[in-house]
Amino acid sequence: MTIDGTTAFGLGTADMKSGCAAMIEAFTSHYERRGGIAGAALSLVVGEEETGDGAAALVDEVHPAWSVVAEPTDMVPALAHYGYIEIELDTSGERSHASMAKTNDSAVKTMLNLLLKMSQHLDAAHPELICNIRDVHSSEGGFAVPDSCSASIDLHVPPKANLGKLVSEIEELNQSMNGRKAELSFETVHNGYDLPMQGLLPEIITKVYKEQGLPLKTAPFRSHSDASILWASGIRPIILGPGQLSKAHTYHESVEIPQVEQAAHIYYRILHELENVKE
């Protein structure tokens, strides 16, 4: 990580080392000044961008009514969360000399045709959906037509979308490829959610923002996160953290240090209000 003025640069600064640091600071400061809080805890888990096993283990151990997840929202509370589908695709063809490419099946051509047809369909039928072709790999064997190809696709789906219907659409699209279809595997399927601005935690956030003179607006979180696992277990997660999602996973990822400090203060104030509720 490097710091230039009031900006911290480096992989993970926005997503979500800054959010973790702000929460640790808030809990540490509250403990030093006021002691612990019955019913409030800080959890740091692993595997969020892989299998989600950390969050899965967490919900097996604890089950709070509410949770704050410090993903980058530019400190705009996200009570709605996009759904997520991860798809693995595999195609096969006939391995042959490179000069025979026009006369033999190519696994790569089959894959590209399917990906193009799928992306065009999703763009037309579901313009609000975000489709990311994450990886495409073919078998390597020198000067030859590849006999296998694999791809990974991420679908970020609006909170209230019917994921079961979308999965069926994709399967039907693949079946329509006339013998040049892929083997599909839906590795991850998480429903989205949309919480009302009501209840204990939304009311506390509203109060804290008003006290700090901050405008209170909300926006859906458009990516995948552990909040989906919390929601599926019956926990109501609000995503609220420093940094911008648009800068995450980029070569120029960064976060504004004053916003991290602001996040720590807001988290501290939330803890203080929770303490008052407990009293």
Stockholm file with secondary structure:
# STOCKHOLM 1.0

chainA/1-279         MTIDGTTAFGLGTADMKSGCAAMIEAFTSHYERRGGIAGAALSLVVGEEETGDGAAALVDEVHPAWSVVAEPTDMVPALAHYGYIEIELDTSGERSHASMAKTNDSAVKTMLNLLLKMSQHLDAAHPELICNIRDVHSSEGGFAVPDSCSASIDLHVPPKANLGKLVSEIEELNQSMNGRKAELSFETVHNGYDLPMQGLLPEIITKVYKEQGLPLKTAPFRSHSDASILWASGIRPIILGPGQLSKAHTYHESVEIPQVEQAAHIYYRILHELENVKE
#=GR chainA/1-279 SS CEEETTEEESTTIIIIIHHHHHHHHHHHHHHHHHCCCTTCCCCCCSCTTTTCHHHHHHHHHCCCSEEEECCCSTTCCBCEECEEEEEEEEEECCCEEGGGTTTSCCHHHHHHHHHHHHHHHHHHHCTTCEEEEEEEEECCCSSEECSEEEEEEEEEECTTCCHHHHHHHHHHHHHTTTTCCCEEEEEEEECCEECCSCSHHHHHHHHHHHHTTCCCCCCCBCSCCTHHHHHHTTCEEEECCSSCGGGTTSTTCEEEHHHHHHHHHHHHHHHHHHHHHHC
#=GC SS_cons         CEEETTEEESTTIIIIIHHHHHHHHHHHHHHHHHCCCTTCCCCCCSCTTTTCHHHHHHHHHCCCSEEEECCCSTTCCBCEECEEEEEEEEEECCCEEGGGTTTSCCHHHHHHHHHHHHHHHHHHHCTTCEEEEEEEEECCCSSEECSEEEEEEEEEECTTCCHHHHHHHHHHHHHTTTTCCCEEEEEEEECCEECCSCSHHHHHHHHHHHHTTCCCCCCCBCSCCTHHHHHHTTCEEEECCSSCGGGTTSTTCEEEHHHHHHHHHHHHHHHHHHHHHHC
//
